[in-house]
Structure formats: C-alpha cells, structure tokens
Amino acid sequence: MSSSPTLSDRNSSIDNIKAVLIFLVVFGHLIEIYVGEDHVLRSIWIFVYAFHMPMFALMSGMFSKAQWNEKSASQLISGVLAPLLAFEIIYELTEFALRGSVSVYANLVAPYWMLWYLLSLLCWRLLLPLFARIQFPVMLALALSLVGSYSEHAGYFLGASRTLVFFPYFLLGWQLGHRGLSDKKKGKLIFSAIVVMAAFIGSFMLQSDFDYRWFYGSYSLHRLEMATLAGSAYQLLQYAVSTVIGLSVLYLLAQKNLRLSGIGQRSIYVLVWHGMALIILQETGVLRHIFKLDNGLALLISALVSMAIVWLCAHEKCEALTKRFILNPMSWLLTAQNNSGKLAPETAATPEPAEKALQEP
C-alpha cells in the first residue's frame, strides 16, 4: 500500500510546478513579439497563455492566508511591495537610458511589463481577509470581473483590469488549497492527460484571426469589440477552459519530482529579472537573429535561451546579490522604524524571504 505524500513532498511538488510555470512565463515573453510570423510558434504561445498566468494566480492563492496582522503586513512589504517598487525604478531607469524617456507603461500609469503581477498580488492579499468573510467569494470576484470588463476605462491603468480578471483564480486557489495535487488517482490522471493533449492540439486548430488579446486580461470588452452578453458568455467560457486546462497541467506536473524545486523557490527572482535579460537580447539584435532561423530551430533555441535565463535568474548568487543590494535596502526604507533605528515592536517580526512572495504571505 502506497503511503501518503509528506509535507516535504508536497512542498517540493509545488516548487517544481512553480519552476515550470515561471519557465513558461519567460518563454512566452521571449517569443511573444514574433508569434505573428509562424503558425506553430503562435499555436504554442496560445496554449501556454491559456493557463500559465491563471495558474500562477491560483497557486499564489493556495498558500495565502486570510488572517491579517502586523507580521503578515511586514511580510507583504518585504516580499511584494519592496520588489515591486525597486524594480519599477530599475526598469524605468533602463528605459530612460535606452530611449531618453520613460516607458509606455509609465505613460499609462501602469506597472512595468511583468511587474503588474506583483501589484495585483499586493491587491489580492489585501482583499483576501474581506472576501474570506463573504459566502461566495469566487462568484463575487467573477461578477466584478465581468462587470468591470464593460468599462471603457478598463485597461492598463494601475494594472486594475488584470487585478480584477485574475482575482477569481487567486480566490479559487485559496479555497482549494494544495491537498488535491499530490494524490495519485488513475482516473484523474487519465482525464488530465486527455485535457492537456486536447488543449494542445486545439490550439493548432484555431483560426488565424483568433483574437489572443483575451488572454492578456487588460482589454475591455469594448476594445475587443464584444461589449455584449455574448462577450460576457465568451469570457465565462474562457474562465472555465483556463481553469480545467490549468488544473490538469498542475496535476500532471505534481506526479513527478522534476528536481526543479530550487528554481521554484526562487521564482520571484526570475519574474523580476527576466525582463532585463529579454531587453538585452532584443537591443543587441539576438532575438531577431534567432527568429530568422528555420522555424523548428528557432523554437528549440528559444526554449534553450529561456531555460538559461531561468537558471541564471534563479541562481543562488543572483538571489544573494538581489537581496543585499536591492531588496533589503528597499525593505528598510519601507518599514517603519523607531528613533533607535530598530523595527518598531509591532513590526519587528522577521520578514519572509522574497522568494516566498508568490506562495505565502
């Protein structure tokens, strides 16, 4: 008789999943500019975007707690707010150095590129104690998302649209927890495999005019030209499809020890640094050279480059340097202190490491 998975096994499984998801984030961003030039690349990109950010939000919810106290506030500052503000400054300075002006995101009053996730995560965790006391929190969040999508103002401003759109996944993760991922049931395994294979094949069968902007979560129904009940029905269908595909992928990934837990534990460093790697590759012309190659070779090199970026950004030395020179100073600036320079008693709890920002408050 097989024994139940231990807590350590479950944590390792979750970290392995996070490693795969963060790789998909990097890979998706790397090929994004060029997806319109190749059907295979575009189909793979659509398959990835159908579930990877919804599942990141869901997994963040799995390990979030609805209790709010001084310790959780301190952890939220050090683990989410500090990297958000620090890397906003870093990326905007980079844009100014390259182009002589602030980024398009700054002009839209929005988080820089991938940093929207940290701002949304901050909002979700602040809202969780309130929604945890509501009878049907996921349904309410879903209703808010559907209604908000009709607003002409829904878009990139402060990442508000994405915060609303992905909030139901976060709450669903909080309600589900992570207990069901590690059980091994043959029927569930077969179902998950069929769903993932069908989704992958289906992504290749979509028409060339399929509007993949739906996956971004930052476009109003008016901009998508579907501000009707049919548009809301389509949005509900997208929620259902992304949830089923995403949970199936998570379940399959949880069955094997991929030995990637170290990367998963430090996924936040990949999140905040991979944009810099992609900027360098784009500005030096490396990406353009890659996608001038044969389609199959370009896809292979893209995957290998994405792996290299993930490995470098999740390296222990990158973690240590980022903490020492960026996150710790920013956390110190943001955390209330008394006259003696020590943390005030109510916030003296040891802050969580930044790498737990995507799984625990």
TITI-273410 format. One record per residue (C-alpha): residue in one letter; x, y, z. Coordinates in steps of 0.25 Angstrom, whole numbers, plus 2048, in hexadecimal, padded with zeros to 3 digits. Layout:
BEGIN
AXYZ...
//
This chain:
BEGIN
M800800800S80680E7FCS808818807S802826807P80C831802T81383880DL81284780FS820848809D81C8407FDR8108497FBN8198567FCS8238507F2S81884D7E9I81285B7EAD8208617E7N8228587DBI81585D7D6K81986C7D8A8268697D1V81F8647C4L8158707C5I82087A7C6F8278747BAL81A8757B2V81A8847B6V8288867B1F82687E7A5G8188857A2H81E8937A3L82A88F79AI82288A78FE817894790I81C89E786Y81D89477BV81188B77DG80A892771E81588D768D81387E76AH80787576CV80E86B774L81487677DR80787D77ES7FF870782I80986C78DW80887A792I7F987A793F7FA86C79AV8038727A5Y7FB87F7A7A7EE8777A8F7F28737B6H8008777BBM7FC8857C2P7EF8807C7M7F68747CEF80187E7D3A7F68867DAL7EF8797DEM7FC8747E5S7FE8817ECG7F08807F2M7F38717F6F7FD876800S7F7883804K7F1885812A7E488D815Q7E9892822W7EF8A0823N7F98A482EE8068AC830K80E8A082CS80789E81EA8088AD81CS8178AD81DQ8188A0815L80F8A780AI8188B380AS8258AB809G8208A07FFV8178A87F6L8188B77F7A8278B87F8P82A8B17EBL81E8B87E4L8248C67E7A8328C27E6F8318BC7D8E8278C77D3I8338D17D6I83D8C77CFY8358C57C3E8318D37C1L83F8D87C2T8438CE7B8E8388D37AEF83D8E17B0A84C8DD7AEL8488D67A1R83D8DF79BG83F8EC7A2S8308EB7A8V8288E37B2S8218D77ADV8148D67A7Y80F8CF7B4A8138DB7BCN80B8E47B2L7FF8DB7B4V8018DC7C3A8038CD7C4P80D8C37CAY8198C07C0W8168B47B8M8178A77C0L8168AF7CDW8078B07CCY8078A37D3L80D8A87E0L8038B47E1S7F88AA7DEL7FD8A17E9L7FE8AC7F3C7EF8B07F0W7EB8A17F1R7F189F7FEL7EC8AC804L7DE8A87FFL7DE899803P7DA89C812L7CE8A380DF7CA899803A7CD88D80CR7C1892814I7B7892808Q7AF886806F7B28847F7P7C088C7F5V7C38867E7M7B68887E2L7B68977E6A7C48997E1L7BF8937D4A7B389C7D3L7BD8A87D6S7C68A47CBL7BA8A27C1V7B48AF7C4G7C28B67C4S7C58B17B6Y7BA8BA7B1S7C18C77B6E7C78D07ABH7D28D37B6A7D58C47B8G7E48C27B3Y7F28C47B8F7F08CF7C2L7F68CA7CFG7F48BC7CAA7E68BD7CES7E08B57C3R7E98A97C5T7E78AA7D4L7D88A87D2V7D989E7C7F7E38947CEF7DD8967DCP7D388B7DBY7DF8817D9F7E68867E5L7DA8847EEL7D78777E7G7E58737EBW7E38777F9Q7D686F7FAL7DC8637F4G7EA8627FBH7F48597F6R7F084C7FCG7EA8467EFL7F68487E7S7FF83D7ECD7F48317EDK7F68277E2K7E98227DCK7EA81B7CFG7DC8217CAK7E082F7CEL7EE82D7C7I7E88287BAF7DE8337BAS7E883E7BCA7F18387B1I7E58387A7V7E28467AAV7F084B7A9M7F284379BA7E5848796A7E885779AF7F6856793I7F0850786G7E485A787S7EE866788F7F386277AM7E5861774L7E186F778Q7DF87876CS7EA882769D7E188E76CF7DF88977BD7E0895784Y7EA89178ER7E989E795W7DF89879EF7EA8917A5Y7F189E7AAG7E58A27B3S7E88B07B0Y7DE8B37A5S7CF8B87A8L7C48B17A0H7C38BE798R7D18BD793L7CF8AE790E7C28B3788M7BA8A9791A7B38B279BT7A68A979AL7A189E7A2A7A7895798G7B589B79CS7B28987ABA7AE88A7A7Y7BB8887A0Q7C288E7ACL7BC8847B5L7C08797ABQ7CE87D7ACY7CE87D7BBA7C986E7BAV7D286A7AFS7DE8707B6T7DB86A7C4V7D985C7BEI7E585C7B6G7EE8637C1L7EA8597CCS7EC84E7C2V7FA8537C0L7FD8557CEY7F88477D2L8018407C7L80D8497CCA80B8457DAQ80C8367D7K81B8367D5N82783C7DCL82D8457D1R8398497DAL8368577D8S83185B7E6G83D8657E8I83986D7DBG82A86D7E0Q82F8727EER83687E7E7S82B8807DCI82988F7E0Y8388927DCV83588C7CEL8288947CEV82F8A27D1W83C8A07C9H8388987BDG8338A57B6M8418AB7B7A84689F7B0L83C8A07A5I83F8AF7A4I84D8AC7A2L84A8A1797Q8418AA790E84A8B6790T8568AE78BG84E8A8780V85089A785L841897785R84089C777H84B892772I844887779F837889773K83D88A765L84187B766D83986F762N82C86E76AG830862771L83E866774A839874779L82F86D782L83A864788I84387078AS838878791A83686D79BL84486B79EV84687A7A0S83A87B7A9M84086F7B1A84D8777B2I8468837B7V83E87C7C1W84B8757C6L8538827C7C84888A7CEA84587F7D8H85387C7DBE85787E7EAK8618897E7C8568917E0E84D88F7ECA8588937F5L85C8A07EDT84E8A47EBK84B8A37FAR8578AA7FEF8578B67F4I8498B87F1L83E8B17F9N8448B2807P8478C1805M8398C47FFS8328BC80BW83A8C4815L8358D180EL8268CC80ET8268C681CA8228CF828Q82E8D1832N82F8D883FN8398E2843S8448D8847G8448D2838K83D8C583CL8308C0838A8248C5840P81F8BA849E8128B8841T81A8B5834A8268AE83AA8228A1834T82D89B82BP82889D81DE826891814P83188F809A82D8967FCE82D8887F5K8208857FCA8198917F7L8118887EDQ80D87D7F6E80C882805P80889080B
//
